Amino acid sequence: MKENLSINLKNISKFISFEEVVANAQQSVRHLDSLNAGTGQGNDFLGWLSLPDDILPQLEKIEKTARHLRLVSDTTVVIGIGGSYLGARAVIEALSHSFSPLLKNKHHDVIFAGQNISEDYLAELLELLDGRNYSIVVISKSGTTTEPAIAFRILKDHLEKKVGKLLAAERIIAITDAKKGALRSLAETNGYETFIIPDNIGGRYSVLTPVGLLPIAITGLDIRMLVKGAKSMEELTRNNKHAETNPSLLYASARNLILQNGKPIEIMVGFTPKLHFFSEWWKQLYGESEGKDGKGIFPASVDLTTDLHSMGQYIQDGQRILFETMISVKNPVKKLTIPLEKDDSDQLNYLAGKRLSEVNHNAELGTILAHNDGNVPIIKIGIPALDEFYTGQLIYFFEMACAISGYILDVNPFDQPGVEAYKKNMFALLNKPGFEEAGKKLKERL
């Protein structure tokens, strides 16, 4: 039987007692109950709760499509923004070789586009793709979100000119709405294979739908084990009988008590660069779910030990307005020991024969002690290894905790009304039909 993800609250005890956390968790069981019963805010976006079971019938088709793309191309460009790309990229970066794009004899590359409007980025991507045999996976509910829509228009045109319209259609997969929208219409007109974005699942909760699973499967990672890990965490966190051992309840309760203690900034910490994009996914999940109505904890992130040489000073000695949530990975995949050096000019022979992971682990422990001494509360999330199973656990754990935490804050954790503000201004400034008057007023302000 596999060990589960663990949560360690020892290093918040200077600020909040474990008894307070458990009491708050027990009070928050009502929020878990409203999620399970579908009676809370945003209850039309709760399809993610049962995804570990609901997605099982689609896994074979997803794997088949992934094999097809690997067979007909050496590269897949995944087009999407926000939840349409962050989850997939988080998992791929966490579980793939750190230098996979540079490896010789590699089988398939996954590259991301549509997450920005940088002219240089897209132009340079086209330069790369001139020499690649590539496919496209485009992800958009509506097909009209500006960033991915522009990227798809440009890349579709490039691919059709490169291989012809008929062959391009065999290499384009659309993940979109079941019945409506520009991308659905385009897919039906051109005969693209499609997957559905469920109506009851928002983008930032969509990792375990084809949105995340198809790009992940294309890289050759085991999506069945990812879903299995999520399922094991679903069984643990949807249980309302033992709040004191439910990690999502404990995490949601602890972080809100720390917020009430005057610390509105939460920093996600990892001691491996493989977790960088996992932190980016986490930031969207919590920032977009909680940041509304003048409320919410601000999510930030650092990669340690790298950022101990930049942000470490502020974390240690800056304003006491932050706390850390640390993902601690017990066992690395690789093994590397430090060699003995005869003259010991760098004075590192005391480390000779030790695994690098032992040094990294002690850096982690030293950081916890130092930051705790600097009055930084630290929540530690432990996993035995960074693999598909435990990444699946992490995903579901954080999603459940985010939903509960949003309800504790009394906000709807499943909408994002503030995201539309910049879009309306951009449309107006670009003279989109229907926005002319707004554009005139905005230009007067500039």
C-alpha positions in Angstrom: 0.0 0.0 0.0 1.4 3.4 -1.1 2.2 6.1 1.5 0.0 9.2 1.2 0.9 12.9 0.9 1.4 14.3 4.4 0.9 17.7 6.0 3.2 19.0 8.8 2.1 22.0 10.8 4.8 22.0 13.5 6.4 25.1 12.1 3.3 27.3 12.4 3.0 26.5 16.2 4.6 29.8 17.2 1.7 31.6 15.7 -1.3 29.1 15.6 -1.6 26.0 17.7 -2.5 22.6 16.2 -5.6 22.6 18.4 -6.8 25.9 16.8 -6.2 24.4 13.3 -8.2 21.3 14.1 -11.0 23.3 15.6 -11.2 25.5 12.5 -11.0 22.3 10.3 -13.9 20.8 12.2 -15.9 24.0 11.7 -15.0 23.9 8.0 -16.5 20.5 7.6 -19.7 22.3 6.7 -17.9 23.7 3.6 -16.8 20.3 2.6 -20.3 19.0 3.1 -21.6 21.8 0.8 -19.1 20.8 -1.8 -20.1 17.2 -1.6 -23.8 18.1 -1.7 -23.4 20.8 -4.4 -25.1 23.5 -2.3 -22.4 26.2 -2.1 -21.4 29.1 -4.3 -20.4 28.1 -7.8 -22.1 24.7 -7.5 -22.4 24.5 -11.3 -18.6 24.1 -11.5 -18.1 21.1 -9.3 -17.4 18.5 -12.0 -13.8 18.3 -10.9 -14.8 16.6 -7.6 -15.5 13.3 -9.3 -13.1 13.5 -12.2 -10.8 10.7 -11.0 -13.7 8.3 -11.7 -15.5 10.2 -14.5 -12.4 10.5 -16.7 -11.6 6.8 -16.8 -13.8 6.0 -19.9 -11.9 8.6 -21.9 -8.3 7.5 -21.0 -8.1 4.9 -23.9 -9.1 7.5 -26.5 -6.6 10.1 -25.0 -3.8 7.5 -25.1 -4.7 6.5 -28.6 -4.6 10.1 -29.8 -1.3 10.7 -28.0 0.2 7.7 -29.8 -1.0 9.0 -33.1 0.6 12.4 -32.6 3.9 10.8 -31.6 3.8 8.6 -34.7 3.1 11.3 -37.3 5.2 14.1 -35.7 8.3 14.8 -33.6 6.8 17.9 -31.9 3.4 19.0 -30.6 2.6 22.6 -30.0 0.0 23.0 -27.2 -2.0 26.2 -27.6 -3.8 27.5 -24.5 -3.6 30.1 -21.7 -4.3 30.0 -17.9 -5.9 26.7 -16.9 -5.7 25.5 -20.5 -2.0 25.1 -20.3 -0.6 25.6 -16.8 -1.8 22.2 -15.4 -0.3 20.2 -18.3 3.0 22.2 -18.2 3.2 21.8 -14.4 3.0 18.0 -14.7 5.2 17.7 -17.7 8.0 19.9 -16.2 7.8 18.1 -12.9 8.1 14.6 -14.3 10.2 14.9 -17.4 14.0 15.0 -17.8 15.2 18.5 -17.0 17.0 18.8 -20.3 14.6 16.8 -22.5 14.6 19.4 -25.4 18.4 18.9 -25.6 18.6 15.2 -25.5 19.7 13.2 -28.5 17.4 10.4 -29.7 14.5 12.0 -28.0 11.1 10.8 -29.2 8.7 13.8 -28.9 8.8 17.4 -27.7 5.8 19.4 -26.3 6.1 23.1 -26.8 3.6 25.7 -25.5 2.1 28.7 -27.3 -0.9 31.0 -26.9 0.0 31.9 -23.3 1.3 35.3 -24.4 1.0 37.8 -27.3 4.8 38.3 -27.7 5.7 38.9 -31.4 9.2 37.7 -30.8 8.1 34.5 -29.0 5.7 33.4 -31.8 8.1 34.5 -34.6 11.0 32.5 -33.0 8.6 29.5 -32.5 7.8 29.6 -36.3 11.6 29.6 -37.0 11.9 26.5 -34.9 8.9 24.8 -36.4 10.2 25.4 -39.9 12.6 22.5 -39.2 10.1 20.3 -37.3 7.5 17.8 -38.2 4.8 19.0 -35.9 1.2 18.7 -34.7 -1.1 21.1 -32.8 -3.3 20.7 -29.8 -5.4 23.8 -29.4 -7.4 24.3 -26.2 -10.1 26.9 -25.8 -13.7 26.7 -24.6 -14.9 29.5 -26.9 -12.1 29.7 -29.5 -12.1 33.5 -29.2 -9.8 34.0 -26.2 -7.3 36.5 -27.7 -4.0 34.9 -26.9 -4.6 31.3 -28.0 -6.9 32.4 -30.9 -4.1 34.6 -32.4 -1.5 31.8 -31.9 -3.8 29.2 -33.5 -4.6 31.4 -36.5 -0.8 31.9 -37.1 0.2 28.3 -36.4 -2.6 26.7 -38.4 -1.7 28.9 -41.4 2.0 27.9 -41.0 1.2 24.2 -40.7 -1.2 24.2 -43.7 1.4 25.9 -45.9 4.0 23.4 -44.7 2.1 20.1 -45.2 -1.2 21.0 -47.0 -4.6 21.6 -45.5 -5.7 17.9 -45.6 -2.6 16.6 -43.8 -2.7 19.5 -41.4 -6.3 18.6 -40.4 -5.0 15.1 -39.3 -2.4 16.8 -37.1 -4.7 19.3 -35.3 -6.6 18.3 -32.2 -9.2 20.7 -30.7 -10.2 20.6 -27.1 -13.2 22.8 -26.8 -16.9 23.1 -26.0 -19.2 20.2 -26.9 -21.6 22.1 -29.1 -20.8 25.8 -29.5 -18.1 28.3 -30.1 -15.7 29.4 -32.8 -13.3 26.5 -32.2 -16.0 23.9 -32.3 -17.3 25.3 -35.6 -13.8 25.4 -37.0 -13.1 21.8 -35.9 -16.3 20.5 -37.5 -15.7 22.4 -40.8 -12.1 21.1 -41.1 -12.6 17.6 -39.6 -10.3 18.0 -36.6 -10.4 15.3 -33.9 -11.9 16.8 -30.8 -12.2 16.4 -27.1 -14.7 18.1 -24.8 -14.1 20.6 -22.1 -16.9 19.8 -19.6 -19.3 22.7 -18.9 -19.1 22.0 -15.1 -15.3 22.3 -14.8 -13.5 25.6 -14.8 -10.1 25.9 -16.5 -8.0 26.0 -13.4 -9.6 22.7 -12.2 -9.2 21.0 -15.5 -5.9 19.2 -15.3 -7.5 15.8 -15.0 -9.7 16.4 -18.2 -8.3 16.0 -21.7 -7.2 19.6 -21.3 -4.3 18.4 -19.2 -4.2 14.7 -19.8 -3.7 14.8 -23.6 -0.6 17.0 -23.6 0.8 14.9 -20.6 0.1 11.6 -22.4 1.8 12.9 -25.6 5.1 13.1 -23.6 4.7 9.5 -22.7 3.9 10.0 -19.0 1.5 7.6 -17.3 -1.8 9.4 -17.1 -3.5 6.4 -15.5 -1.2 6.6 -12.5 -1.7 10.3 -12.3 -5.5 9.7 -12.1 -5.0 6.9 -9.6 -3.1 9.3 -7.3 -5.9 11.9 -7.6 -8.4 9.2 -6.8 -6.6 8.2 -3.7 -6.6 11.8 -2.5 -10.3 12.2 -3.4 -11.1 9.3 -1.1 -9.1 10.9 1.7 -10.2 14.5 1.4 -14.0 14.1 0.6 -14.4 12.2 3.8 -16.0 14.4 6.4 -15.6 12.1 9.4 -12.1 12.9 10.6 -11.3 16.6 10.1 -8.1 16.2 12.1 -6.6 13.9 9.5 -8.1 15.4 6.3 -5.0 17.2 4.8 -7.1 19.5 2.6 -9.2 20.7 5.5 -6.1 21.2 7.7 -4.3 23.2 5.0 -7.3 25.4 4.2 -7.9 26.0 7.9 -4.2 26.7 8.7 -3.6 29.2 5.9 -6.8 31.1 6.8 -5.8 31.3 10.5 -2.4 32.6 9.4 -4.1 35.2 7.3 -6.1 36.3 10.3 -2.7 36.5 12.1 -1.7 39.3 9.8 0.1 37.5 7.1 -1.7 37.9 3.7 1.1 36.6 1.4 1.7 32.9 0.9 4.9 31.7 -0.8 5.0 28.3 -2.5 8.4 26.8 -1.9 10.1 23.8 -3.7 13.6 22.5 -3.4 13.8 21.3 -7.0 13.5 23.3 -10.2 11.1 20.6 -11.4 8.4 22.2 -9.3 8.7 25.7 -10.8 5.6 25.3 -13.1 3.7 23.4 -10.4 4.0 26.6 -8.4 2.8 28.6 -11.4 -0.3 26.3 -11.7 -0.9 26.7 -7.9 -0.6 30.5 -8.1 -3.4 30.6 -10.8 -5.5 28.1 -8.8 -5.4 30.2 -5.6 -5.1 33.6 -7.0 -8.0 33.3 -9.4 -10.2 31.4 -6.9 -9.7 33.6 -3.8 -8.7 37.1 -5.1 -12.1 38.8 -5.2 -14.3 41.1 -3.1 -11.2 42.7 -1.6 -10.3 39.3 -0.1 -7.8 36.5 -0.5 -4.2 35.4 0.3 -1.7 36.6 -2.3 0.1 33.6 -3.8 3.8 33.9 -4.7 6.6 31.4 -5.2 10.3 30.8 -5.0 12.6 28.0 -6.2 15.1 27.0 -3.5 17.9 27.0 -2.9 18.3 29.2 -6.0 16.1 32.1 -4.7 17.7 32.0 -1.2 20.4 34.0 -3.0 17.9 36.6 -4.1 14.5 36.5 -2.3 16.0 34.8 0.8 17.0 38.1 2.4 13.4 39.5 2.2 11.9 36.3 3.5 14.2 36.2 6.4 14.3 39.9 7.4 11.6 41.8 5.4 8.1 42.8 6.5 6.5 40.0 8.5 3.5 39.7 6.2 4.2 36.3 4.7 4.2 32.6 5.3 5.5 29.6 3.3 4.0 26.4 2.1 6.8 24.0 1.3 6.6 20.9 -0.9 9.1 18.5 0.4 10.1 15.5 -1.9 11.7 12.7 0.1 13.4 10.6 -2.6 14.9 11.9 -5.9 14.8 9.8 -9.1 18.5 10.0 -9.8 21.6 9.3 -7.7 24.7 11.5 -7.6 27.5 11.6 -5.0 30.0 14.3 -4.3 33.6 13.2 -5.2 36.7 13.5 -3.0 39.2 16.1 -4.1 42.8 15.6 -3.1 43.8 19.3 -2.4 40.3 20.2 -1.0 40.8 23.8 -2.1 37.0 24.4 -2.0 36.8 22.9 1.5 34.1 20.5 0.5 35.7 17.2 1.4 33.5 17.0 4.4 30.7 16.3 1.9 32.7 13.7 -0.1 30.7 10.5 -0.6 27.4 12.1 0.3 24.5 12.1 -2.1 23.5 15.5 -3.4 20.0 14.9 -2.1 21.3 14.7 1.4 22.9 18.1 1.1 19.6 19.5 -0.5 17.6 17.9 2.3 19.7 19.6 5.0 19.5 22.9 3.1 15.7 22.4 3.4 15.8 21.7 7.1 18.2 24.6 7.7 15.9 27.0 5.8 12.9 25.9 7.8 14.7 26.6 11.0 16.1 29.9 9.8 12.8 31.2 8.4 10.9 30.0 11.5 13.4 31.9 13.7 12.6 34.9 11.4 8.9 34.6 12.3 7.8 33.0 9.1 5.2 30.3 9.6 5.8 27.2 7.4 3.3 24.6 6.3 5.2 21.5 5.0 3.6 19.2 2.4 5.5 16.0 2.1 5.5 13.4 -0.7 7.7 10.3 -0.9 8.6 10.9 -4.6 7.9 13.2 -7.5 6.1 10.8 -9.8 2.8 10.5 -11.5 0.9 9.0 -8.5 2.1 11.7 -6.0 1.7 14.5 -8.5 -1.9 13.3 -8.9 -2.3 13.5 -5.1 -0.9 17.0 -5.0 -3.3 18.2 -7.7 -6.4 16.9 -6.0 -5.2 17.9 -2.5 -4.6 21.6 -3.6 -7.9 21.7 -5.6 -10.0 20.5 -2.7 -8.2 22.8 -0.2 -8.7 25.7 -2.5 -12.4 25.2 -2.8 -12.7 24.9 1.0 -10.5 27.9 1.6 -12.6 30.0 -0.8 -15.8 29.1 1.2 -14.0 30.0 4.4 -13.3 33.4 2.9 -16.9 33.6 1.8 -16.1 34.0 -1.9 -17.1 32.0 -4.9 -13.9 30.0 -5.7 -15.1 29.0 -9.2 -15.6 32.3 -11.0 -13.1 35.0 -12.1 -14.9 38.2 -12.9 -11.8 40.4 -12.6 -10.1 38.6 -15.6 -12.4 40.4 -18.1 -11.3 44.0 -17.2 -8.1 44.1 -19.2 -9.7 42.3 -22.2 -12.4 45.0 -22.5 -9.8 47.7 -22.4 -7.6 45.9 -25.0 -10.6 45.4 -27.3 -11.5 49.1 -27.1 -7.9 50.3 -27.7 -7.7 48.0 -30.8 -11.0 49.4 -32.2 -12.8 46.0 -32.1 -16.3 46.5 -33.6 -18.7 47.5 -30.9 -16.0 49.0 -28.6 -15.3 52.3 -30.6 -16.8 54.7 -28.0 -15.0 53.0 -25.1 -11.8 53.2 -27.1 -12.1 57.0 -27.5 -12.6 57.5 -23.8 -9.7 55.2 -22.9 -7.3 56.9 -25.3 -8.2 60.3 -23.7 -6.9 58.9 -20.4 -3.5 57.7 -21.8 
